[in-house]
Amino acid sequence: MDNKEIQNEILKIKERNKRVELDKAWETSLTRKICICILTYIVVVIYSTVINKTSSIWLSSLVPVIGFTLSTLSLKLVRNIWEKNKK
């Protein structure tokens, strides 16, 4: 490897490290935790209202699954905003 290739590899590693650090900061951020709590709560309220007349354990067990799934899907937008403010 020549000097230019080594420099390119170092730049790639530095860029990757920045992405990894940003991912780690997002995973541990208070913003992410609060959003998951709020979105899960909203899903639970809506879902509980819909199945109010049913007492099936199978339907009730879907609440955390739906809450988690919707929160992870919608967090992409929140993360993009969070990243812009982080830079």
C-alpha positions as CSV (number, residue, x, y, z in Angstrom):
1,M,0.0,0.0,0.0
2,D,1.2,3.4,-0.8
3,N,0.9,6.5,1.3
4,K,-2.2,7.7,-0.5
5,E,-4.1,4.4,0.0
6,I,-3.2,4.5,3.7
7,Q,-4.5,8.0,4.0
8,N,-7.8,7.0,2.3
9,E,-8.2,4.1,4.6
10,I,-7.6,6.3,7.6
11,L,-10.3,8.8,6.3
12,K,-12.7,5.9,5.8
13,I,-12.1,4.7,9.4
14,K,-12.6,8.2,10.8
15,E,-15.9,8.6,8.9
16,R,-17.1,5.2,10.1
17,N,-16.1,6.1,13.7
18,K,-18.2,9.3,13.5
19,R,-21.2,7.4,12.3
20,V,-20.8,4.8,15.1
21,E,-20.4,7.5,17.7
22,L,-23.6,9.2,16.4
23,D,-25.5,5.9,16.5
24,K,-24.4,5.3,20.1
25,A,-25.3,8.8,21.1
26,W,-28.8,8.3,19.6
27,E,-29.4,4.9,21.2
28,T,-28.6,6.4,24.7
29,S,-30.3,9.8,24.2
30,L,-33.0,11.1,26.4
31,T,-34.9,12.3,23.3
32,R,-35.2,8.7,22.0
33,K,-36.3,7.3,25.3
34,I,-38.9,10.0,25.8
35,C,-40.3,9.5,22.2
36,I,-40.6,5.8,22.7
37,C,-42.5,6.3,26.0
38,I,-44.8,8.9,24.5
39,L,-45.5,6.9,21.3
40,T,-46.1,3.7,23.2
41,Y,-48.5,5.5,25.6
42,I,-50.5,6.9,22.7
43,V,-50.7,3.5,21.1
44,V,-51.8,1.9,24.4
45,V,-54.5,4.5,24.9
46,I,-55.9,4.2,21.4
47,Y,-55.7,0.4,21.4
48,S,-57.3,0.1,24.8
49,T,-60.1,2.3,23.6
50,V,-60.7,0.1,20.6
51,I,-60.6,-3.2,22.4
52,N,-62.5,-1.9,25.5
53,K,-65.3,-4.4,25.2
54,T,-63.0,-7.4,24.7
55,S,-61.0,-9.0,27.5
56,S,-58.9,-11.4,25.3
57,I,-55.4,-11.9,26.5
58,W,-54.3,-12.3,22.9
59,L,-55.6,-8.9,21.9
60,S,-54.2,-7.3,25.1
61,S,-50.8,-8.8,24.5
62,L,-50.5,-7.0,21.2
63,V,-50.3,-3.6,22.9
64,P,-46.5,-3.7,23.6
65,V,-45.7,-5.2,20.2
66,I,-47.7,-2.5,18.3
67,G,-46.4,0.3,20.5
68,F,-42.8,-0.8,20.0
69,T,-43.1,-1.4,16.3
70,L,-44.8,2.0,15.7
71,S,-42.3,3.9,17.9
72,T,-39.3,2.4,16.1
73,L,-40.8,3.1,12.7
74,S,-41.6,6.7,13.5
75,L,-38.4,7.4,15.3
76,K,-36.5,7.9,12.0
77,L,-38.0,11.3,11.6
78,V,-37.2,12.3,15.2
79,R,-33.7,11.0,14.8
80,N,-33.1,13.0,11.6
81,I,-34.2,16.2,13.5
82,W,-32.0,15.2,16.5
83,E,-29.0,14.6,14.3
84,K,-29.3,18.0,12.7
85,N,-29.5,19.7,16.1
86,K,-26.5,17.6,17.3
87,K,-24.1,18.8,14.6
